[in-house]
Amino acid sequence: MILQVSGVSKRFGGLQALSDVSFNLEEGRIMGLIGPNGAGKTTLFNCINGVYRPEEGRVVFRGQNITGNKTYHVAKMGLSRTHQIVRPLNDLTIRENVIVGACFGRENHSLGSAEKIADEVLEFVRLHERANQLAGSLNVGQKKRLEMARALAARPYLLLLDEVLAGLNASEITQMIGIVRDIRERGTTIIMIEHVMQAVMNVSDDILVLDFGKQIAFGTPEQVANDPKVIEAYLGDPTLAAELSGKKSSA
Amino acid sequence: MSLKNLKNPGLWLTLVVVFILGVIPIINNKASAREETLTVLLSVILVSSLNILLGYTGYISFGHIVFYGMGGYVGLFLISVYGWSLWTAMAAGGLASGLLAFLLGSAILRLRGSYFALATIGINEAMRAFISNFEPFGGPTGISLNFQVYNQYGGAAQALWTIYYVVLALALGNILLSYLVKTSKFGLGLQAIREDEEAAEVMGVVTPSSKTWAYVLSAVLPGMVGVLFFFKNGNIEPGPAFRLHLSIELLVMVMLGGYGTIAGPVLGAFGYQRLRGLLLTSDLFKNIQLTVAGVLLLVIILFIPSGAVGWIRHRFPVTRRYLP
């Protein structure tokens, strides 16, 4: 078990952002994290990687309790993430951005070996031709791939992907899904927050559904898609329900 | 890695230019030229040091001069009361400033942006008020050196030259240091903090200790040259030691030359001191030279926020490799 989340709750003032979320994730799997806007998906990521300290519950990563640990400690243990709203280091080149990931991540590389990893990872996410460009000059799709490259350069055991498909066009989505699958092939476990339903249903082994901070379903994509609670509480929209269960609705 | 990096032409150009400008007064053996260049070299050291914090790490310190004053006080105290030599006192002054930065850093570097900047002003003012009432440091009258003290350095005239050599060496050393910091892994972490502190943390940069060490590094050399300057002066008082507007002039110089670059602070120091020299000797501007500095800062921030060297790097991206 690479990640065990048990009874995690997080409050912001009067708002209960997460209540009693629990799941176990086995190594080598892709878990999709879905739910309407404001369901608490990113908050759950923030509780896992230490940006927030949950009021209740425990997060255990590779056998170690990391609840409330500092983000940089969690990163060094092999847990990387990307951001929904991209956060490139604008005034550094793309290569330097990725070198930061390799230098300060799990393997704690020196600058020299980090450069090699950066070039490798940049080729993997198909940004190698732009390696010496400033990160600020990229478009959104490229910035998302840069986020991915930085996270990967740390050679994490677990990768949290926050809406890497949002804002991408159809061909970029296909490309990105290919990248996600390749990452898993290399042995990295993935949790991905996603709104592009078909993609997430296709690529995930497990799905966790959040609604108003509550966990309303956890299981295989089929189980979740057919769960009456999910359909009722979250998929009020019948076309989306059809999409989820794999039946293409003819518009 | 660092050896390969040392081949950077921009670094050597900067070092050579500073060296040549520094050597001219020595060759000509002219005291007036020496004093002029000394002011510039002191600025180069202060500005390059500040650049490690402001330019690399992105934390604006409005009170950086506190380390200069602190070093000066500790050094003169040790020289006048305990009879330490100038050189050990200089090391002690640097150490004291570094220690002060370490203690302050742990406390105020959690503050972000303008809050940190405000805190640094507060610290400078608090330090001046404290020293003004601290009897061992002479309270409001400060510490004065006995003229005899220069004898062991070959008399006052010779001592001034010796101090000048040391300042020149420290300026060159500081340029090299700031380059090594910038091209190191530590420096990359600092730049990541400057660009996006939260993203840096998520990537594993241990921000509290990185920021604290950047602060310490930016404080040590100002502490050392503080000892040299006030030793040369023969006395130190709270006012001149913790002069807030000097901090602001340092900021003007960093911004003028280009923050975060190696050559920028040097260019900024030379340019600003030259301008200041012109203004101080002109009838029209001699009383309002600080106003000019303020206007200059405003113009830079509005029109070329990345400074002269930053502007060149931005305008001609090929130069990035050669202009560290």
Interface residues (C-beta under 8 A of the other chain):
Chain A: N49 V51 K70 T71 Y72 A75 K76 S80 R81 H83 R87 P88 L89 N90 D91 L92 E96 I99 V100 G101 C103 F104 G105 R106 S110 L111 G112 A114 L134 R150 A151 A154
Chain B: M1 S184 K185 L188 G189 Q191 A192 R194 E195 D196 E198 A199 A200 E201 V202 M203 G204 V205 V206 T207 G260 P317
